[in-house]
Amino acid sequence: MTSVLEDRLLLRLEAPFFAAANFTAMLFFSRLRKALDEAAHEHIKAALEYTASGDHERALIEYERALVRSPDDSSILMDAGQLAQEMHRYPQAIRWFRRALELQYQNSRALKGLAFALHATGEIDEAIYRYYRYLDANRDDYDALLNLSALFLDSARYEEAIEYSVRASSVKPGAAAPYYNIALANFNLGKFDRAEGNIRRAIEIEPTADSFRLFGDILETLGQFEKAIEQYQRAIDLNPAFAEAWIDVARMHEKLQRPAEYLKAALEAVALSERDAAQPKDLSLAYWDLGWAYYQNGDLTKSAEASRKAVDLTPEAAPPRFNLGLALLLLGEVDEARQQYQMAVKRSRRSNIKGDGIDDLQAVLRKRPDLEGGQEILNMLLAEYKNAEKHRPPRGLSPHA
């Protein structure tokens, strides 16, 4: 056992060795940090070069490599998050923006980027919160105000959408987008005069296919079908590949009882939707219209074919099944027609049973009262319609209340 004095002497002797060891470690980590920073810089340089050449996949890989070496570098996190967002890699963007905010709580760029990415992934409540936080410090950011108004539109919070669109228009009075958003919000609120005034203003500033289409929707809702066609056609003139506008034109011709024009527009809508690999719901809508257009033009076989494609694309949708059932019934395929009607009723709202089922079949039976299977199917539809009325919840209550 050593004495206290000996311990002190030993400590004095060992201290230089401890200091030297600590200095060596510090030097090692300093050099390592420098090497990692230099390596990260090389990866960032490569990422920027790939981005400039349009190779975003490789650029993103280089950013990931840079972050392995410098995981807490906010500037790398922000650039990587921005690129991921532009590539619609929203989960990656969210992860990097969140990390940047952990490092810098008031990082405005991270807040704005995170809000946008959250909106894109449907995380609405947090997206709104992030936009609020960002706008607290950046009240007049036009893009953030406009994005928040669009978020409120997507959430059916139309009054708030108008509020933030108005704020955006006050920041940039010469921009068309805020007026478009105000018009769309008022349209959904049933305030058609205000909707029309604002969409006219948007078109005056910057005519776009979307603006002309919305104007057409407003005029169609007001029953001004000829004027609506004019606006839908203007949308097509600006964007000939606008499949949704072709569907709108087809619908107007059907309402105006122009079967040949209806069929022409419906065929164009299907061709464009097929070419652009539209979502099943959108492609189904195009085929549904085409099936009814063939029916209006007396081609029952093609009507059944198109309606069947619509049903295959969206088996849960009722209206195309009613169309298919009617075409099959007129083609003499009574058993399959009955089956399609029964399946349609199971998937149908009460209004569809009346409008797409009963009304169309009654119109046929007035001309062909002896149509095989027709009266039997009509009786089934009438019974289901009556039963749906009996079980309809009281007005103002949810069916699940």
C-alpha positions, 0 to 999 in steps of 0.5 A: 500500500502506498502512502498519500505522498507516494500517491501524489508523486505517482499522480504527478509522474503519470499526469503527463502520460494521461495528457499525452494520451488525451492529446493524441486522441483529440488529434486523431478525432480532429483529423478524422472529423476533417477527413469525414468533412472532406469526404462529405464535401466530395459527395455533395459536389458529386450530388450537385453535378448529378442534379445539374445533369438531371440524374436525380437518383444518383444525386440522392445517393450522393447526398445519402453518402454525405449524410453518413459522414456528416449526419448533423449537417443542416445544410446537407439535410435541407438540400437532400430533403428538397431533392427528395421532395422534388422526386416525390420521395416524401417519406425520405424528405420528411425524415431529413426535414425532421432531423434538420428541425431537431438540430435547429428548432426554428429552421424556416426552410425545414418547416416549410419543406416538412409542411409540404411533404406532410400535405403530400402524404395526407398528414393534414393536421401536422402539415397545418401546424407546420405551416402555421409555425412557418407563417408566424415568422414569415407572414408574407410568404406567398408560396406558403400562403397558397400551399396552405389554402390548397391544403384547406381546399383538400380538407374541405375547409373552404372558408379557411381556404378563402382566407389564406388565398386572399392573403396570398393575393394581397402579397402578389396581386398579379397572380392568378392562382389565389383567385382560382383557389377562391373560385374553387372554394366558393364553388364548393360552398355553393356561392356560384356568383362569387365563384364565377367572378373569381375564376373570370379574374384568374383567367384574365390574369393567366388563362389555363386549362384548369381555370377554363375547366372550373369555369365550365363546371360553374356554368354547368352547375348553373344549367348553362350547358352551351356556355359550359361546353365553350369553356371545356373546349377552351381547356382542350384548346390549351391542352388537347390531352386533357382527358378530364375535359373531354369527359366534361364535353362528352357529358354536356353533349349527352345532356344536350341529346347529341349522341354522335358528338357524345360518342366522339368526345367519349372515345377521345376521353378513353383514348387519352386516359389509356395513353396516359395510364390514368388511375383506375377510377378515372379510366373507369369513369371514361369507360362508363361514359363511353358505354352510355354513349354507345347505348345512346347511339344504338350499339348495345354490344359495344355498350356492354363491352365498355361498361364491363371494362368500367366495372372491371376497373372499379368493381365497387362502383354501381352506375356502370353496373346499371349500364351493363345490366341494361345493355345485357337485358336488351341483348337478351342475356337476362340472367347476367343482366339480373345479376348485374342489377342485383350487384349494382343495388348492393353497391348503390346509393338510393339516388343511383337506384332511381336515376341509373336503374329505375328511370332508364329501365322504365324508359325502355319498358315504355317502348318495349313493355314485353321485354323479357325479364324487364318487368321482373327486374324493375319490380326488384329495383322498385322494392329495393328503392322503397326499402332504402327509403324505409331504412334511411336515417333521419335528416341531419344524422349520420348512418353510423351515429 
